[in-house]
Structures are given as structure tokens and as C-alpha cells.
């Protein structure tokens, strides 16, 4: 976790210009959630501390590289009486790889309404993602075992349904998992930055569920954009339930949506994401 926190810590190198390093958290390409979190980390440094982020929408423009620093430009579009708006561009090798809009809001009293949290097994009753990968690797050809045993996130994940990255049987257009982080700084802004990172974990898998048997040579799956709305304070050191489904797929794209609940049933956040789905027949 210390390495991830270090990668998400932005250093000011000019007025509203920041620089950071990337880290290989076990993925085959630079994880999109890492770039979103870095963009949010930089934007947060330009906003008063009493205005936490409540929403963001990002577009992935290019894949990123593990071994190249990033530069983050933040534009202060507006600071109003209760809201602050920031526009962010993340560059690597002098090319933009992500654009993002983020809104920050001073909390206000108001009415509350939310959906009920699904009834699912507790995280302690479920194997970790690493255990699931290890079991799958034992049944896989030797040529695939090394990649299947890579730890693909610094975050603790206990899958419930649909999150297994190497599953190749068709299933429902939905998934669920528990996740948490350890040794997180106490500042609420860090809990929200890490939530942004984690909110990209496997979300695109929901639209892939009914088409997993077509994930073979020539398949191309990638996140196109990402939306996150944070409804209340986050404690990411406690287990959070992430449930998602896919409303539609077609024309080479699939739509995903998700809810993140605290363990006691409070709705913490809502997510959306459209994914690229180029699957061989």
C-alpha cells in the first residue's frame, strides 16, 4: 500500500501543474484507476480542505506506460459559494492519456434516500482474489500460470461473483465483490482518492459476463470512460461491497453501472463506465 500511496502523491512543479510516478500494480497495462486517482489527487490539492470531491467523470484517451512519469494539469474552472469545479488533463510522453472533470462540494444537510444493500455472504466467508487466481492457475496450462498468479491490485479483494479475470464461461451481466485498503492516511481526501482507484476494479467485467467464452486471441476489452459519485464520507479501511451490472451491450461497446455500500448497508458511491468490447465471433 505504501508504494501505491507514493504513486498517488502528486508533487507541484508549477502553478496548478503536478508530476507523479507510475507503478506496476500487477496489471498488464497501466491501470486506469491509478490514473483517475492521480488526476483526483492533483485536483484535490487545488481545492479548500472543507470541500471534498463528490463526483468525477473521466475519459481514457490512450494507454499509459509503467516506466514513465506523468504530468497533471489542473484548471480551476470555478470556485462558487458551495461548489468548486476542476478540469484535469493527465499527460505522459507529452501526450494526453486522460481528461477528467471533478466537482467538490461543502457538505450540506438534506434528505436521504438509497437502495437497499443486497444480501450477500460476508467477506470472511469468501476466498481472496489471490486464492481464486491460485486455484484457477492450478488447472491452467503451464504457459499461462505465471500471468495468472500475478497480484493485480494492492487492495484486498474477496470476489462474490463475476470478478475472476481468467474465467471463460458465459455468465450473467453482473458481479459483486468486497474490497478494502490497509494503512490508509487518516485524511478523508485519501479515502476518496483510493475509492476512485478501486472503483475501476473489474467494473468493465459486468458487460463482459455473457460473452466470456469469446475472450480469446484477438479480443480487445478496455475502459472508455468512468463516472463516480460519492454520496457520503468513506472509510476504505473497512470492507466495502461493490455490486455492478450491465444494462446493455452493442456496437462494440458495453455499459456498466455499480453501487458501493458500507458494511452496515449505507450507499457510499455510484459508478458508471462504458467499455470497449471487440470480441471475435
BELZI-V406099 format. One record per helix or strand. SS is the DSSP state (alpha for helix, beta for strand). FROM is the first residue (numbers start at 1). LEN is the number of residues. If there is no record, write none. Layout:
ss: [SS;SS]
from: [FROM;FROM]
len: [LEN;LEN]
//
This chain:
ss: [alpha;beta;beta;alpha;beta;beta;beta;beta;alpha;alpha;alpha;beta;beta;alpha;alpha;beta;beta;beta;beta;beta]
from: [2;11;17;32;52;70;83;95;123;129;142;156;174;188;205;220;225;240;253;267]
len: [7;4;4;13;9;10;10;11;3;10;7;6;7;11;10;4;6;11;10;12]
//
